[in-house]
Amino acid sequence: MIRRARRVDLPELVALLADDPLGAGREVPDLWPYEDAFEAIDADPNQVLVCAEDAGEVVGTLQLTVVPGLSRGGMPRGQIEAVRVRADRRGHGLGRTLVEWAVGEARRRGCGLVQLTTDRSRRDALGFYTRLGFVDSHHGLKLGL
């Protein structure tokens, strides 16, 4: 079941974010920064943070942001972030289900395209997104502040 995340899900969500080599180095043990972020996400109508739940356990997550824009005739776009599936559930189609849900939700909200980024070190993720129909068409750049 895919459902909107609740504040009580934060420990499981943070654990999912930290459950890989990249996340282990950037997530923090304190929940308070995540609580503030959750409140901001939950209050914003252009954001939706979801959980994949099975038998009462959070086993996956992603965040969808609807980004209004002037380009492409004022077309909004969906931005998918923080796709994570619990290690023991990977390889069984849950990631596909989450991403397909996000694509459908973006379409429902009027988006004309969906975009995402993945770290270059996540080669398996790049293959996963390509198999789902995403095209490696742009170079993403980041600047830490």
VOPAGU-2260 file (C-alpha; in pm, 1 decimal, decimal comma):
REM VOPAGU-2260
SITE   aa  ch    i         X         Y         Z
SITE  MET   A    0       0,0       0,0       0,0
SITE  ILE   A    1     128,4     346,1     -88,5
SITE  ARG   A    2       7,6     619,3     144,2
SITE  ARG   A    3      93,8     969,9     253,1
SITE  ALA   A    4     370,1     964,6     515,3
SITE  ARG   A    5     286,5    1061,1     871,6
SITE  ARG   A    6     508,9    1220,0    1132,6
SITE  VAL   A    7     519,0     891,3    1326,3
SITE  ASP   A    8     686,9     731,3    1022,3
SITE  LEU   A    9     996,7     950,7    1054,7
SITE  PRO   A   10    1223,4     696,4    1229,8
SITE  GLU   A   11    1159,6     440,7     954,4
SITE  LEU   A   12    1192,5     702,4     678,8
SITE  VAL   A   13    1525,3     827,2     812,5
SITE  ALA   A   14    1646,5     467,7     844,3
SITE  LEU   A   15    1561,9     412,9     477,2
SITE  LEU   A   16    1751,6     728,4     377,8
SITE  ALA   A   17    2056,8     617,1     577,8
SITE  ASP   A   18    2054,0     258,2     447,9
SITE  ASP   A   19    2320,7     287,9     178,4
SITE  PRO   A   20    2681,4     408,8     161,9
SITE  LEU   A   21    2585,6     762,5      54,1
SITE  GLY   A   22    2303,1     801,6     304,0
SITE  ALA   A   23    2507,0     657,1     588,8
SITE  GLY   A   24    2749,2     945,6     548,0
SITE  ARG   A   25    2497,8    1226,7     528,0
SITE  GLU   A   26    2199,8    1140,9     749,5
SITE  VAL   A   27    2206,8    1231,0    1119,0
SITE  PRO   A   28    2081,2    1037,7    1422,9
SITE  ASP   A   29    1874,1    1323,5    1569,9
SITE  LEU   A   30    1517,1    1334,9    1442,1
SITE  TRP   A   31    1450,3    1705,0    1507,0
SITE  PRO   A   32    1585,5    1832,2    1171,3
SITE  TYR   A   33    1370,0    1575,9     993,2
SITE  GLU   A   34    1067,2    1680,0    1199,2
SITE  ASP   A   35    1104,7    2039,3    1079,7
SITE  ALA   A   36    1149,8    1924,0     719,8
SITE  PHE   A   37     850,5    1690,7     745,4
SITE  GLU   A   38     627,7    1973,4     868,4
SITE  ALA   A   39     735,6    2195,6     577,1
SITE  ILE   A   40     678,8    1917,6     322,0
SITE  ASP   A   41     344,4    1817,3     470,3
SITE  ALA   A   42     217,1    2177,6     471,4
SITE  ASP   A   43     311,4    2242,3     106,7
SITE  PRO   A   44      41,5    2145,4    -147,1
SITE  ASN   A   45     310,3    2100,0    -415,7
SITE  GLN   A   46     480,8    1827,4    -212,2
SITE  VAL   A   47     384,5    1474,9    -126,3
SITE  LEU   A   48     596,8    1238,7      80,4
SITE  VAL   A   49     474,3     880,5      62,4
SITE  CYS   A   50     544,6     547,2     225,4
SITE  ALA   A   51     512,3     199,8      90,1
SITE  GLU   A   52     366,3      -2,6     374,5
SITE  ASP   A   53     341,1    -378,3     410,7
SITE  ALA   A   54     188,8    -548,8     714,6
SITE  GLY   A   55     215,3    -224,2     911,5
SITE  GLU   A   56     584,9    -173,3     829,7
SITE  VAL   A   57     730,3     110,9     623,4
SITE  VAL   A   58     930,7     -62,0     349,5
SITE  GLY   A   59     978,6     219,8      95,9
SITE  THR   A   60     944,7     591,2      38,7
SITE  LEU   A   61     974,4     874,5    -210,1
SITE  GLN   A   62     898,7    1243,6    -233,6
SITE  LEU   A   63     720,3    1404,1    -527,8
SITE  THR   A   64     739,3    1778,9    -583,5
SITE  VAL   A   65     527,9    1960,9    -840,6
SITE  VAL   A   66     744,4    2242,6    -975,1
SITE  PRO   A   67     557,8    2525,9   -1146,2
SITE  GLY   A   68     751,2    2680,5   -1431,9
SITE  LEU   A   69     735,5    2927,2   -1717,2
SITE  SER   A   70     923,4    2716,2   -1971,3
SITE  ARG   A   71     741,5    2478,4   -2203,8
SITE  GLY   A   72     435,5    2697,8   -2207,0
SITE  GLY   A   73     407,4    2722,3   -1828,4
SITE  MET   A   74     407,8    2344,4   -1788,9
SITE  PRO   A   75     448,6    2211,7   -1435,0
SITE  ARG   A   76     688,7    1923,0   -1389,2
SITE  GLY   A   77     719,0    1652,7   -1129,4
SITE  GLN   A   78    1046,0    1608,5    -942,2
SITE  ILE   A   79    1098,1    1268,3    -780,3
SITE  GLU   A   80    1340,2    1258,6    -486,9
SITE  ALA   A   81    1464,1    1019,9    -219,9
SITE  VAL   A   82    1338,4     692,5    -366,4
SITE  ARG   A   83    1429,8     424,5    -115,8
SITE  VAL   A   84    1328,1      63,8     -63,9
SITE  ARG   A   85    1426,0    -132,8     245,4
SITE  ALA   A   86    1720,6    -364,6     169,6
SITE  ASP   A   87    1526,6    -686,4     229,2
SITE  ARG   A   88    1253,3    -572,2     -14,9
SITE  ARG   A   89    1474,0    -468,2    -306,0
SITE  GLY   A   90    1446,9    -655,1    -632,7
SITE  HIS   A   91    1078,3    -744,6    -595,1
SITE  GLY   A   92     912,3    -458,8    -785,6
SITE  LEU   A   93     843,4    -220,9    -497,6
SITE  GLY   A   94    1067,2      53,2    -637,9
SITE  ARG   A   95     888,2      23,9    -972,0
SITE  THR   A   96     552,2      48,3    -795,6
SITE  LEU   A   97     662,2     361,4    -607,8
SITE  VAL   A   98     796,2     535,9    -917,6
SITE  GLU   A   99     492,3     441,3   -1125,6
SITE  TRP   A  100     271,3     581,5    -849,4
SITE  ALA   A  101     469,8     908,7    -857,0
SITE  VAL   A  102     444,4     932,8   -1237,2
SITE  GLY   A  103      68,6     878,5   -1219,1
SITE  GLU   A  104      30,5    1133,4    -941,0
SITE  ALA   A  105     237,0    1387,7   -1134,3
SITE  ARG   A  106      15,1    1332,5   -1437,8
SITE  ARG   A  107    -295,9    1370,6   -1220,1
SITE  ARG   A  108    -158,3    1703,2   -1091,5
SITE  GLY   A  109    -112,0    1834,0   -1446,4
SITE  CYS   A  110     259,5    1778,0   -1494,5
SITE  GLY   A  111     384,8    1736,8   -1850,2
SITE  LEU   A  112     704,8    1556,6   -1752,1
SITE  VAL   A  113     869,7    1391,1   -1456,3
SITE  GLN   A  114    1236,9    1427,8   -1375,0
SITE  LEU   A  115    1478,7    1290,8   -1119,4
SITE  THR   A  116    1847,3    1271,4   -1046,8
SITE  THR   A  117    2056,2     988,0    -913,9
SITE  ASP   A  118    2410,6     995,7    -785,1
SITE  ARG   A  119    2665,5     875,5   -1041,9
SITE  SER   A  120    2788,4     613,8    -795,2
SITE  ARG   A  121    2445,4     448,7    -798,6
SITE  ARG   A  122    2490,3     262,8   -1126,9
SITE  ASP   A  123    2215,0      14,3   -1044,2
SITE  ALA   A  124    1973,0     302,9    -988,0
SITE  LEU   A  125    2058,2     453,8   -1326,9
SITE  GLY   A  126    1979,5     121,6   -1494,6
SITE  PHE   A  127    1658,7      90,8   -1292,5
SITE  TYR   A  128    1531,2     433,6   -1400,4
SITE  THR   A  129    1629,9     371,0   -1762,3
SITE  ARG   A  130    1428,7      47,1   -1762,9
SITE  LEU   A  131    1130,4     249,5   -1638,8
SITE  GLY   A  132    1155,2     476,3   -1942,5
SITE  PHE   A  133    1355,2     768,6   -1803,3
SITE  VAL   A  134    1606,2     911,8   -2049,0
SITE  ASP   A  135    1954,6    1027,0   -1948,7
SITE  SER   A  136    1909,2    1359,2   -2130,4
SITE  HIS   A  137    2061,0    1627,4   -1905,8
SITE  HIS   A  138    2359,1    1682,6   -1681,1
SITE  GLY   A  139    2271,9    1766,1   -1322,4
SITE  LEU   A  140    2494,2    1996,7   -1122,3
SITE  LYS   A  141    2491,8    2075,8    -751,9
SITE  LEU   A  142    2649,7    2342,0    -537,1
SITE  GLY   A  143    2673,9    2278,2    -165,6
SITE  LEU   A  144    2583,1    2574,9      53,9
